[in-house]
Amino acid sequence: MDSTTLLARITAYASRPDPYPLYAELREAGPVVQQTDGSYLIGTYHQIAALLHDPRMSADPRTRGEVTRKPPFLRLDDPEHHRLRTLATRPFGPPHSPGRVDGMRDEIDRIAEELLEPFEVGRQVDIVDDFAYPLPVTVICRLLGVPREDEPLFRAWSDVLVAAADVRPDDESAETDKAGDQARMEMGGYLLNLAEQRRGEPGDDLLSAFVNEADPALRLTQEELAETAVLLLIAGHETTVNLITNGTLTLLRQPEHLDRLRREPELLPRAVEELLRYEPPVHMRERIPHADMDVAGIPVPQGASVILALASGNRDPQRFRDPDRFDPARPDNQHLGFGSGIHICYGGPLARVEAYAALGALLPHLGTASLVQDPPPYRQNAMLRGPRHLPIHL
């Protein structure tokens, strides 16, 4: 088929259950494939990894002249990206808060066990609604200092923002982008209000840490605080939902590996890394050249949209042996599940802890479980790919 329509075919909802044959077609078509909408699609592991580390590539949409408010640090370039990411990391991880994530392990284990209490033999449950979604939402609410009872409010904003961030093969996105801007403004205002309530009366949460920073040089501005808090709240649960759900689906489809993990739970950390390669929660990232450049011998103009198909790179046979096989003990597994380079996933350490806790607690319940529907219904989003529901019979 026509390789210039690959992005349109990959992002079409009909491809959501299994985009991997299209990724194979992409890799065969070449390291760089221009699309009918003018974007450039990259699907090979080594080319993706090189571009994620290439300073000529920008993450900032303003690089192509878009008039927009200042993006969160996920979509900024150094040195501004480095400054904001460093400030956001101070209360979250090393070197200033090295025990934050490890200190949450027991609480995450407890949350997982509580969510699984109703999982009785003979029942039908939805892994997404009953487990994979409420677990990371509860954790990120606790971490940020957001009331858990406000979940319906920020879920609506999150759904709109995630839709606006999706990779689309055309420019019919004005209404989606407008709705995303409105949701970002409302959610940012909500989180700023929560932060202000903690000023002078801090709790043990990130919003308190941000708003009560004593050093003026280390304080986020109001706009930066709003953008950072919105990013952390959304990214802090959306990708982990997919990781847990895709992992459960993979294990139920391959009972021999499920049985092995039940017998050898010490393999779970390596199995989570393999799930991040085999069924990653994030499938694509966009980059924009600062100037005209050659990519694998193909000229790519300044301001062009370059789509890095991370999930395709994770299945590249030039990098991974037998890449379409799930191997929970796979060695040398330097996947792209959390990206790479300066924008590697900020919350990766927390997502790993949550996945270990979730799948470890779930394994004893899956021995005789069966899928009610395969393939399950998927979310609309092509970039954050995962089932919308995963009904199973225990």
C-alpha positions as a Markdown table, in Angstrom:
| # | Residue | x | y | z |
|---|---|---|---|---|
| 1 | Met | 0.0 | 0.0 | 0.0 |
| 2 | Asp | 0.9 | 3.7 | -0.3 |
| 3 | Ser | 3.5 | 4.4 | 2.4 |
| 4 | Thr | 2.6 | 8.1 | 2.4 |
| 5 | Thr | -0.7 | 7.2 | 4.1 |
| 6 | Leu | 0.8 | 5.3 | 7.0 |
| 7 | Leu | 0.2 | 7.9 | 9.6 |
| 8 | Ala | -3.4 | 8.1 | 8.6 |
| 9 | Arg | -3.8 | 4.4 | 8.7 |
| 10 | Ile | -1.9 | 4.0 | 12.1 |
| 11 | Thr | -4.0 | 6.7 | 13.8 |
| 12 | Ala | -7.3 | 5.4 | 12.3 |
| 13 | Tyr | -9.4 | 3.9 | 15.1 |
| 14 | Ala | -9.8 | 0.6 | 13.2 |
| 15 | Ser | -6.0 | 0.1 | 13.8 |
| 16 | Arg | -6.1 | 0.6 | 17.5 |
| 17 | Pro | -6.3 | -3.1 | 18.5 |
| 18 | Asp | -3.2 | -4.0 | 16.5 |
| 19 | Pro | -1.1 | -1.3 | 14.9 |
| 20 | Tyr | 2.0 | -3.5 | 14.8 |
| 21 | Pro | 1.7 | -4.7 | 11.2 |
| 22 | Leu | 1.6 | -1.1 | 10.1 |
| 23 | Tyr | 4.7 | -0.4 | 12.1 |
| 24 | Ala | 6.4 | -3.2 | 10.3 |
| 25 | Glu | 5.3 | -1.7 | 7.0 |
| 26 | Leu | 6.7 | 1.6 | 8.1 |
| 27 | Arg | 10.1 | 0.1 | 9.0 |
| 28 | Glu | 10.3 | -1.6 | 5.6 |
| 29 | Ala | 9.4 | 1.6 | 3.8 |
| 30 | Gly | 12.5 | 3.3 | 5.1 |
| 31 | Pro | 13.9 | 5.1 | 8.1 |
| 32 | Val | 12.1 | 8.4 | 7.1 |
| 33 | Val | 8.7 | 8.3 | 5.2 |
| 34 | Gln | 7.0 | 11.6 | 4.3 |
| 35 | Gln | 3.3 | 11.6 | 4.7 |
| 36 | Thr | 0.5 | 13.2 | 2.6 |
| 37 | Asp | 0.0 | 15.9 | 5.2 |
| 38 | Gly | 3.7 | 17.0 | 5.0 |
| 39 | Ser | 4.8 | 15.3 | 8.2 |
| 40 | Tyr | 7.7 | 12.8 | 8.4 |
| 41 | Leu | 7.3 | 9.4 | 10.1 |
| 42 | Ile | 10.2 | 7.6 | 11.7 |
| 43 | Gly | 9.9 | 4.0 | 12.7 |
| 44 | Thr | 13.3 | 2.4 | 13.2 |
| 45 | Tyr | 14.9 | 2.1 | 16.7 |
| 46 | His | 18.3 | 3.6 | 16.0 |
| 47 | Gln | 17.0 | 6.6 | 14.0 |
| 48 | Ile | 14.4 | 7.4 | 16.7 |
| 49 | Ala | 17.0 | 7.1 | 19.5 |
| 50 | Ala | 19.4 | 9.4 | 17.6 |
| 51 | Leu | 16.7 | 12.1 | 17.0 |
| 52 | Leu | 15.6 | 12.0 | 20.7 |
| 53 | His | 19.2 | 12.9 | 21.6 |
| 54 | Asp | 19.7 | 15.4 | 18.7 |
| 55 | Pro | 19.7 | 19.1 | 19.9 |
| 56 | Arg | 18.6 | 20.2 | 16.4 |
| 57 | Met | 15.2 | 18.7 | 17.2 |
| 58 | Ser | 12.8 | 20.7 | 19.2 |
| 59 | Ala | 9.9 | 19.6 | 21.4 |
| 60 | Asp | 8.5 | 23.1 | 21.5 |
| 61 | Pro | 5.4 | 23.8 | 19.2 |
| 62 | Arg | 6.5 | 27.5 | 19.0 |
| 63 | Thr | 9.4 | 26.4 | 16.9 |
| 64 | Arg | 7.1 | 26.3 | 13.9 |
| 65 | Gly | 5.7 | 29.7 | 14.7 |
| 66 | Glu | 2.6 | 28.6 | 16.6 |
| 67 | Val | 1.2 | 31.3 | 18.8 |
| 68 | Thr | 0.6 | 29.6 | 22.1 |
| 69 | Arg | 1.0 | 30.1 | 25.8 |
| 70 | Lys | 4.2 | 28.8 | 27.3 |
| 71 | Pro | 4.0 | 25.0 | 27.2 |
| 72 | Pro | 4.8 | 22.6 | 30.1 |
| 73 | Phe | 8.4 | 21.5 | 30.4 |
| 74 | Leu | 7.6 | 18.3 | 28.5 |
| 75 | Arg | 7.3 | 20.5 | 25.4 |
| 76 | Leu | 10.2 | 22.9 | 26.1 |
| 77 | Asp | 13.8 | 22.8 | 25.0 |
| 78 | Asp | 16.9 | 23.4 | 27.0 |
| 79 | Pro | 17.9 | 25.6 | 28.8 |
| 80 | Glu | 14.3 | 26.4 | 29.8 |
| 81 | His | 13.3 | 22.7 | 29.9 |
| 82 | His | 16.2 | 21.9 | 32.2 |
| 83 | Arg | 15.4 | 24.8 | 34.6 |
| 84 | Leu | 11.7 | 23.8 | 35.0 |
| 85 | Arg | 12.3 | 20.1 | 35.1 |
| 86 | Thr | 14.9 | 20.6 | 37.8 |
| 87 | Leu | 12.6 | 22.7 | 39.9 |
| 88 | Ala | 9.8 | 20.2 | 39.4 |
| 89 | Thr | 12.1 | 17.4 | 40.5 |
| 90 | Arg | 13.3 | 19.0 | 43.7 |
| 91 | Pro | 10.4 | 17.7 | 45.9 |
| 92 | Phe | 9.9 | 14.5 | 43.8 |
| 93 | Gly | 13.2 | 12.8 | 43.4 |
| 94 | Pro | 17.0 | 12.7 | 43.8 |
| 95 | Pro | 19.1 | 14.5 | 44.8 |
| 96 | His | 16.9 | 16.7 | 47.0 |
| 97 | Ser | 14.1 | 14.2 | 47.7 |
| 98 | Pro | 15.6 | 10.8 | 47.2 |
| 99 | Gly | 13.1 | 8.9 | 49.4 |
| 100 | Arg | 9.9 | 10.3 | 47.9 |
| 101 | Val | 9.0 | 7.4 | 45.6 |
| 102 | Asp | 10.5 | 4.6 | 47.7 |
| 103 | Gly | 8.6 | 6.0 | 50.7 |
| 104 | Met | 5.3 | 5.4 | 48.8 |
| 105 | Arg | 5.8 | 1.7 | 48.2 |
| 106 | Asp | 3.9 | 0.5 | 51.2 |
| 107 | Glu | 1.0 | 2.9 | 50.5 |
| 108 | Ile | 0.8 | 1.8 | 46.9 |
| 109 | Asp | 0.8 | -1.9 | 47.9 |
| 110 | Arg | -2.1 | -1.1 | 50.4 |
| 111 | Ile | -4.1 | 0.8 | 47.7 |
| 112 | Ala | -3.7 | -2.2 | 45.3 |
| 113 | Glu | -4.8 | -4.7 | 47.9 |
| 114 | Glu | -7.8 | -2.6 | 48.9 |
| 115 | Leu | -8.9 | -2.3 | 45.2 |
| 116 | Leu | -8.6 | -6.1 | 44.8 |
| 117 | Glu | -10.8 | -7.0 | 47.8 |
| 118 | Pro | -13.9 | -7.3 | 45.7 |
| 119 | Phe | -12.2 | -9.5 | 43.1 |
| 120 | Glu | -13.9 | -12.8 | 44.0 |
| 121 | Val | -14.0 | -16.0 | 41.9 |
| 122 | Gly | -17.0 | -16.0 | 39.7 |
| 123 | Arg | -17.3 | -12.3 | 39.3 |
| 124 | Gln | -16.9 | -10.2 | 36.2 |
| 125 | Val | -14.7 | -7.1 | 36.7 |
| 126 | Asp | -13.3 | -4.3 | 34.5 |
| 127 | Ile | -9.6 | -4.1 | 35.0 |
| 128 | Val | -9.6 | -0.4 | 33.9 |
| 129 | Asp | -12.5 | 1.0 | 35.9 |
| 130 | Asp | -12.0 | -1.3 | 39.0 |
| 131 | Phe | -8.2 | -1.3 | 39.2 |
| 132 | Ala | -5.8 | 0.1 | 36.6 |
| 133 | Tyr | -7.4 | 3.6 | 36.7 |
| 134 | Pro | -8.2 | 4.1 | 40.4 |
| 135 | Leu | -4.8 | 3.0 | 41.5 |
| 136 | Pro | -2.5 | 5.6 | 39.8 |
| 137 | Val | -5.2 | 8.3 | 40.3 |
| 138 | Thr | -5.2 | 7.7 | 44.0 |
| 139 | Val | -1.4 | 7.8 | 44.1 |
| 140 | Ile | -1.0 | 11.0 | 42.1 |
| 141 | Cys | -3.7 | 12.7 | 44.1 |
| 142 | Arg | -1.9 | 11.8 | 47.3 |
| 143 | Leu | 1.5 | 12.9 | 45.8 |
| 144 | Leu | 0.3 | 16.2 | 44.5 |
| 145 | Gly | -2.2 | 17.0 | 47.2 |
| 146 | Val | -5.4 | 16.9 | 45.2 |
| 147 | Pro | -8.6 | 15.7 | 46.9 |
| 148 | Arg | -9.5 | 12.3 | 45.6 |
| 149 | Glu | -13.2 | 13.2 | 45.6 |
| 150 | Asp | -12.4 | 15.8 | 42.9 |
| 151 | Glu | -11.6 | 13.0 | 40.4 |
| 152 | Pro | -14.7 | 13.4 | 38.3 |
| 153 | Leu | -13.8 | 17.1 | 37.8 |
| 154 | Phe | -10.2 | 16.6 | 36.7 |
| 155 | Arg | -11.1 | 13.4 | 34.7 |
| 156 | Ala | -13.2 | 15.5 | 32.3 |
| 157 | Trp | -10.4 | 18.0 | 31.9 |
| 158 | Ser | -7.9 | 15.2 | 31.4 |
| 159 | Asp | -9.9 | 13.6 | 28.7 |
| 160 | Val | -10.1 | 16.8 | 26.7 |
| 161 | Leu | -6.3 | 17.6 | 27.2 |
| 162 | Val | -5.3 | 14.1 | 26.2 |
| 163 | Ala | -7.4 | 14.3 | 23.0 |
| 164 | Ala | -5.8 | 17.6 | 22.2 |
| 165 | Ala | -2.3 | 16.1 | 22.6 |
| 166 | Asp | -2.9 | 13.2 | 20.3 |
| 167 | Val | -1.0 | 12.8 | 17.1 |
| 168 | Arg | -3.3 | 13.5 | 14.1 |
| 169 | Pro | -2.5 | 13.1 | 10.4 |
| 170 | Asp | -4.3 | 16.3 | 9.3 |
| 171 | Asp | -4.9 | 19.9 | 10.4 |
| 172 | Glu | -8.6 | 19.4 | 11.2 |
| 173 | Ser | -7.9 | 20.1 | 14.9 |
| 174 | Ala | -8.9 | 23.7 | 15.6 |
| 175 | Glu | -11.9 | 22.7 | 17.7 |
| 176 | Thr | -9.9 | 20.0 | 19.6 |
| 177 | Asp | -7.1 | 22.4 | 20.3 |
| 178 | Lys | -9.4 | 25.2 | 21.4 |
| 179 | Ala | -11.1 | 22.8 | 23.8 |
| 180 | Gly | -7.7 | 21.7 | 25.1 |
| 181 | Asp | -6.7 | 25.3 | 25.8 |
| 182 | Gln | -9.9 | 25.9 | 27.7 |
| 183 | Ala | -9.5 | 22.7 | 29.8 |
| 184 | Arg | -5.8 | 23.5 | 30.5 |
| 185 | Met | -6.8 | 27.0 | 31.7 |
| 186 | Glu | -9.6 | 25.7 | 34.0 |
| 187 | Met | -7.5 | 22.8 | 35.4 |
| 188 | Gly | -4.6 | 25.1 | 36.0 |
| 189 | Gly | -6.8 | 27.6 | 37.8 |
| 190 | Tyr | -8.2 | 24.8 | 40.0 |
| 191 | Leu | -4.7 | 23.5 | 40.9 |
| 192 | Leu | -3.4 | 27.1 | 41.6 |
| 193 | Asn | -6.3 | 27.5 | 44.0 |
| 194 | Leu | -5.3 | 24.3 | 45.8 |
| 195 | Ala | -1.7 | 25.4 | 46.0 |
| 196 | Glu | -2.7 | 28.8 | 47.4 |
| 197 | Gln | -4.6 | 27.1 | 50.2 |
| 198 | Arg | -1.3 | 25.4 | 51.2 |
| 199 | Arg | 0.7 | 28.7 | 51.3 |
| 200 | Gly | 2.0 | 29.1 | 54.8 |
| 201 | Glu | 0.3 | 25.8 | 55.8 |
| 202 | Pro | 2.2 | 23.1 | 53.9 |
| 203 | Gly | 1.3 | 19.5 | 53.8 |
| 204 | Asp | 3.5 | 16.6 | 52.7 |
| 205 | Asp | 2.7 | 17.0 | 49.0 |
| 206 | Leu | 4.2 | 18.5 | 45.8 |
| 207 | Leu | 1.8 | 21.5 | 45.6 |
| 208 | Ser | 2.8 | 22.5 | 49.1 |
| 209 | Ala | 6.5 | 22.1 | 48.3 |
| 210 | Phe | 6.2 | 24.3 | 45.1 |
| 211 | Val | 4.2 | 27.1 | 46.7 |
| 212 | Asn | 6.3 | 27.3 | 49.9 |
| 213 | Glu | 9.7 | 27.2 | 48.3 |
| 214 | Ala | 11.8 | 29.6 | 50.4 |
| 215 | Asp | 14.4 | 30.5 | 47.8 |
| 216 | Pro | 13.1 | 33.0 | 45.3 |
| 217 | Ala | 15.5 | 31.7 | 42.6 |
| 218 | Leu | 13.9 | 28.3 | 42.9 |
| 219 | Arg | 10.2 | 29.3 | 42.8 |
| 220 | Leu | 7.9 | 28.6 | 39.9 |
| 221 | Thr | 5.9 | 31.5 | 38.6 |
| 222 | Gln | 2.1 | 31.2 | 38.7 |
| 223 | Glu | 2.0 | 30.3 | 35.1 |
| 224 | Glu | 4.8 | 27.7 | 35.5 |
| 225 | Leu | 3.2 | 26.2 | 38.6 |
| 226 | Ala | -0.1 | 25.9 | 36.8 |
| 227 | Glu | 1.4 | 24.2 | 33.7 |
| 228 | Thr | 3.6 | 21.9 | 35.8 |
| 229 | Ala | 0.8 | 20.8 | 38.1 |
| 230 | Val | -1.5 | 20.1 | 35.1 |
| 231 | Leu | 1.2 | 18.0 | 33.4 |
| 232 | Leu | 2.0 | 16.0 | 36.6 |
| 233 | Leu | -1.6 | 15.3 | 37.3 |
| 234 | Ile | -2.4 | 14.1 | 33.8 |
| 235 | Ala | 0.9 | 12.3 | 33.1 |
| 236 | Gly | 0.9 | 10.9 | 36.6 |
| 237 | His | -2.0 | 8.6 | 35.8 |
| 238 | Glu | -2.8 | 8.4 | 32.1 |
| 239 | Thr | 0.3 | 6.4 | 31.0 |
| 240 | Thr | 0.3 | 4.1 | 34.1 |
| 241 | Val | -3.4 | 3.1 | 33.4 |
| 242 | Asn | -2.2 | 1.9 | 30.0 |
| 243 | Leu | 0.8 | 0.1 | 31.3 |
| 244 | Ile | -1.2 | -1.9 | 33.9 |
| 245 | Thr | -4.0 | -2.6 | 31.5 |
| 246 | Asn | -1.8 | -3.6 | 28.5 |
| 247 | Gly | 0.2 | -5.7 | 30.9 |
| 248 | Thr | -2.8 | -7.6 | 32.2 |
| 249 | Leu | -4.1 | -8.1 | 28.6 |
| 250 | Thr | -0.7 | -9.4 | 27.5 |
| 251 | Leu | -0.5 | -11.9 | 30.3 |
| 252 | Leu | -4.1 | -13.2 | 29.9 |
| 253 | Arg | -3.4 | -13.7 | 26.2 |
| 254 | Gln | -0.2 | -15.7 | 27.0 |
| 255 | Pro | -1.0 | -17.9 | 30.0 |
| 256 | Glu | 2.4 | -19.7 | 29.9 |
| 257 | His | 4.1 | -16.4 | 30.8 |
| 258 | Leu | 1.4 | -15.6 | 33.4 |
| 259 | Asp | 2.0 | -19.0 | 35.0 |
| 260 | Arg | 5.8 | -18.4 | 35.0 |
| 261 | Leu | 5.4 | -15.1 | 36.7 |
| 262 | Arg | 3.1 | -16.7 | 39.3 |
| 263 | Arg | 5.9 | -19.3 | 40.0 |
| 264 | Glu | 8.8 | -16.8 | 39.7 |
| 265 | Pro | 7.6 | -13.4 | 41.0 |
| 266 | Glu | 11.2 | -12.2 | 41.2 |
| 267 | Leu | 11.0 | -11.9 | 37.4 |
| 268 | Leu | 8.3 | -9.1 | 37.7 |
| 269 | Pro | 10.7 | -6.1 | 37.3 |
| 270 | Arg | 12.1 | -7.5 | 34.1 |
| 271 | Ala | 8.6 | -8.4 | 32.9 |
| 272 | Val | 7.5 | -4.8 | 33.4 |
| 273 | Glu | 10.5 | -3.6 | 31.3 |
| 274 | Glu | 9.4 | -6.1 | 28.6 |
| 275 | Leu | 5.8 | -4.8 | 28.8 |
| 276 | Leu | 7.2 | -1.2 | 28.3 |
| 277 | Arg | 8.8 | -2.5 | 25.1 |
| 278 | Tyr | 6.2 | -4.9 | 23.8 |
| 279 | Glu | 3.0 | -2.9 | 24.6 |
| 280 | Pro | 4.2 | 0.6 | 25.5 |
| 281 | Pro | 1.7 | 3.1 | 27.0 |
| 282 | Val | 3.0 | 5.9 | 24.7 |
| 283 | His | 3.2 | 5.1 | 21.0 |
| 284 | Met | 4.4 | 8.3 | 19.4 |
| 285 | Arg | 6.2 | 11.6 | 20.1 |
| 286 | Glu | 6.5 | 14.7 | 17.9 |
| 287 | Arg | 9.6 | 16.7 | 17.2 |
| 288 | Ile | 10.2 | 19.8 | 15.1 |
| 289 | Pro | 13.6 | 20.7 | 13.4 |
| 290 | His | 15.0 | 24.0 | 14.5 |
| 291 | Ala | 16.5 | 24.4 | 11.0 |
| 292 | Asp | 16.6 | 22.5 | 7.7 |
| 293 | Met | 18.4 | 19.1 | 8.2 |
| 294 | Asp | 19.0 | 15.7 | 6.7 |
| 295 | Val | 17.6 | 12.7 | 8.5 |
| 296 | Ala | 19.0 | 9.4 | 7.1 |
| 297 | Gly | 19.8 | 11.2 | 3.9 |
| 298 | Ile | 16.3 | 12.7 | 3.5 |
| 299 | Pro | 16.0 | 16.5 | 3.7 |
| 300 | Val | 13.5 | 17.6 | 6.4 |
| 301 | Pro | 12.7 | 21.3 | 6.5 |
| 302 | Gln | 12.7 | 23.6 | 9.5 |
| 303 | Gly | 9.3 | 23.6 | 11.3 |
| 304 | Ala | 8.2 | 20.3 | 9.8 |
| 305 | Ser | 6.3 | 17.8 | 12.0 |
| 306 | Val | 8.5 | 14.7 | 12.7 |
| 307 | Ile | 6.6 | 11.8 | 14.3 |
| 308 | Leu | 8.8 | 9.4 | 16.2 |
| 309 | Ala | 6.9 | 6.0 | 16.4 |
| 310 | Leu | 8.4 | 4.8 | 19.6 |
| 311 | Ala | 6.3 | 1.6 | 19.6 |
| 312 | Ser | 7.6 | 0.8 | 16.1 |
| 313 | Gly | 11.2 | 1.2 | 17.3 |
| 314 | Asn | 10.4 | -1.2 | 20.2 |
| 315 | Arg | 9.6 | -3.9 | 17.7 |
| 316 | Asp | 12.6 | -3.2 | 15.4 |
| 317 | Pro | 14.3 | -6.6 | 14.6 |
| 318 | Gln | 17.6 | -4.6 | 13.9 |
| 319 | Arg | 17.6 | -3.9 | 17.7 |
| 320 | Phe | 15.6 | -6.6 | 19.4 |
| 321 | Arg | 15.9 | -10.3 | 18.7 |
| 322 | Asp | 12.5 | -11.9 | 17.9 |
| 323 | Pro | 10.8 | -8.5 | 18.7 |
| 324 | Asp | 7.2 | -9.7 | 18.3 |
| 325 | Arg | 7.6 | -12.2 | 21.0 |
| 326 | Phe | 6.9 | -11.3 | 24.7 |
| 327 | Asp | 9.8 | -12.5 | 26.8 |
| 328 | Pro | 9.5 | -11.6 | 30.5 |
| 329 | Ala | 13.2 | -12.5 | 31.0 |
| 330 | Arg | 14.5 | -10.6 | 27.9 |
| 331 | Pro | 18.1 | -9.4 | 28.3 |
| 332 | Asp | 19.5 | -6.1 | 27.0 |
| 333 | Asn | 16.1 | -4.4 | 27.0 |
| 334 | Gln | 16.9 | -0.8 | 26.4 |
| 335 | His | 13.4 | 0.0 | 25.1 |
| 336 | Leu | 11.8 | 3.4 | 24.2 |
| 337 | Gly | 8.8 | 2.9 | 26.5 |
| 338 | Phe | 9.7 | 6.0 | 28.5 |
| 339 | Gly | 11.4 | 7.8 | 25.6 |
| 340 | Ser | 15.0 | 8.7 | 25.8 |
| 341 | Gly | 17.3 | 11.8 | 26.0 |
| 342 | Ile | 16.6 | 14.9 | 28.0 |
| 343 | His | 12.8 | 14.4 | 27.8 |
| 344 | Ile | 12.8 | 10.9 | 29.2 |
| 345 | Cys | 9.7 | 10.3 | 31.3 |
| 346 | Tyr | 9.8 | 12.3 | 34.5 |
| 347 | Gly | 7.5 | 9.9 | 36.3 |
| 348 | Gly | 9.2 | 6.7 | 35.1 |
| 349 | Pro | 10.4 | 5.6 | 38.6 |
| 350 | Leu | 6.9 | 6.0 | 40.1 |
| 351 | Ala | 5.3 | 4.3 | 37.1 |
| 352 | Arg | 7.6 | 1.3 | 37.6 |
| 353 | Val | 6.8 | 1.1 | 41.3 |
| 354 | Glu | 3.1 | 1.3 | 40.6 |
| 355 | Ala | 3.3 | -1.4 | 37.9 |
| 356 | Tyr | 5.3 | -3.8 | 40.1 |
| 357 | Ala | 2.7 | -3.3 | 42.9 |
| 358 | Ala | -0.3 | -3.6 | 40.6 |
| 359 | Leu | 0.7 | -6.6 | 38.6 |
| 360 | Gly | 2.3 | -8.3 | 41.7 |
| 361 | Ala | -1.0 | -8.0 | 43.6 |
| 362 | Leu | -3.1 | -9.0 | 40.5 |
| 363 | Leu | -1.2 | -12.1 | 39.6 |
| 364 | Pro | -2.8 | -14.4 | 42.2 |
| 365 | His | -6.3 | -13.4 | 40.9 |
| 366 | Leu | -5.5 | -14.1 | 37.2 |
| 367 | Gly | -4.7 | -17.9 | 37.4 |
| 368 | Thr | -8.2 | -18.9 | 36.3 |
| 369 | Ala | -9.3 | -15.6 | 34.8 |
| 370 | Ser | -10.5 | -15.2 | 31.2 |
| 371 | Leu | -11.0 | -12.3 | 28.9 |
| 372 | Val | -14.7 | -11.5 | 28.2 |
| 373 | Gln | -13.9 | -9.7 | 25.0 |
| 374 | Asp | -10.8 | -9.9 | 22.8 |
| 375 | Pro | -9.8 | -7.5 | 21.5 |
| 376 | Pro | -11.3 | -5.2 | 24.1 |
| 377 | Pro | -12.7 | -1.8 | 23.3 |
| 378 | Tyr | -9.8 | 0.7 | 22.9 |
| 379 | Arg | -9.5 | 4.4 | 23.7 |
| 380 | Gln | -9.7 | 6.8 | 20.8 |
| 381 | Asn | -6.2 | 8.1 | 21.4 |
| 382 | Ala | -3.5 | 6.7 | 19.1 |
| 383 | Met | -0.6 | 8.2 | 21.0 |
| 384 | Leu | -1.7 | 7.0 | 24.5 |
| 385 | Arg | -2.9 | 3.6 | 23.3 |
| 386 | Gly | -4.6 | 1.3 | 25.6 |
| 387 | Pro | -8.0 | -0.4 | 26.3 |
| 388 | Arg | -10.9 | 1.8 | 27.4 |
| 389 | His | -12.3 | -1.2 | 29.2 |
| 390 | Leu | -10.9 | -4.7 | 29.9 |
| 391 | Pro | -13.7 | -6.9 | 31.2 |
| 392 | Ile | -12.5 | -10.3 | 32.7 |
| 393 | His | -14.2 | -13.2 | 34.3 |
| 394 | Leu | -12.5 | -14.4 | 37.5 |
